[in-house]
Amino acid sequence: MGYTIVALKDKILEMYPEIERHRLSVNLVFDTAKDAYVVAVHRDGHELTTHLERADADDCMSGIRCVSLGIQIEQFVKNFELREQAGRKR
């Protein structure tokens, strides 16, 4: 399956709208040695770096959510939600 990194990033942002809702930045690069995409999500000095296997990226482009990526993104977002809620309570 042929697609660009930009198209993959757009698809990830489409599948996980919480990324933009929480103002997280996403960077993708392809690591040829690992034959996988390196996905870096960051905000306010905190960063999540994970790998997205080529087969998972292909599934993502076909509209199938990548469970492992989704779980990691959701946990990263949850950490920010908890921090924001704690800040509001002060």
C-alpha positions in Angstrom: 0.0 0.0 0.0 1.5 3.4 -1.0 0.9 6.5 1.1 2.9 9.4 2.4 3.8 10.2 6.0 1.6 13.3 5.8 -1.4 11.1 4.7 -0.7 8.7 7.6 -0.5 11.5 10.1 -3.8 13.0 8.8 -5.4 9.6 9.2 -4.2 9.2 12.8 -5.5 12.7 13.6 -8.8 11.8 12.0 -9.1 8.5 14.0 -8.0 10.0 17.3 -9.6 13.5 17.5 -8.6 13.8 21.1 -5.0 14.5 19.9 -6.1 17.9 18.5 -8.7 18.5 21.2 -5.9 18.4 23.8 -3.5 20.4 21.6 -1.0 17.5 21.3 1.6 17.6 18.5 2.3 14.5 16.4 5.5 13.8 14.4 6.1 10.7 12.3 9.2 9.4 10.7 9.8 6.1 9.0 12.6 4.0 10.5 14.0 1.8 7.7 16.0 -0.3 10.1 12.9 -1.2 12.1 10.6 -1.2 9.1 8.2 0.8 11.2 7.0 4.4 11.8 8.1 6.2 14.8 5.2 8.2 16.3 6.1 11.0 18.7 3.2 12.7 20.5 4.2 15.7 22.7 3.0 18.7 24.7 4.4 20.9 27.3 7.7 19.1 27.5 6.2 15.6 27.8 6.6 13.1 25.0 5.3 9.7 24.1 7.3 7.8 21.5 6.1 4.6 20.1 6.4 2.5 17.0 3.7 1.8 14.5 4.5 -1.4 12.5 4.0 -1.1 8.7 1.1 -3.6 8.8 -0.7 -1.5 11.5 -0.1 1.7 9.4 -1.6 0.0 6.4 -4.6 -1.0 8.5 -4.9 2.6 9.8 -4.9 3.9 6.2 -7.7 1.4 5.5 -9.8 2.8 8.3 -8.9 0.1 10.9 -7.9 1.5 14.3 -4.5 0.4 15.6 -5.3 -0.9 19.1 -1.8 -0.5 20.5 -1.3 3.0 19.2 -4.8 4.0 20.4 -4.2 2.7 23.9 -1.0 4.6 24.2 -2.5 7.8 22.9 -5.5 7.5 25.2 -3.2 7.0 28.2 -1.1 10.1 27.2 -4.3 12.1 26.8 -5.7 10.9 30.0 -2.6 12.1 31.9 -3.2 15.6 30.5 -6.9 15.5 31.3 -6.1 14.5 34.9 -3.5 17.3 35.1 -6.0 19.9 33.7 -8.7 18.8 36.1 -6.3 19.0 39.1 -5.4 22.5 38.0 -9.0 23.6 37.8 -9.7 22.4 41.4 -7.0 24.6 42.9 
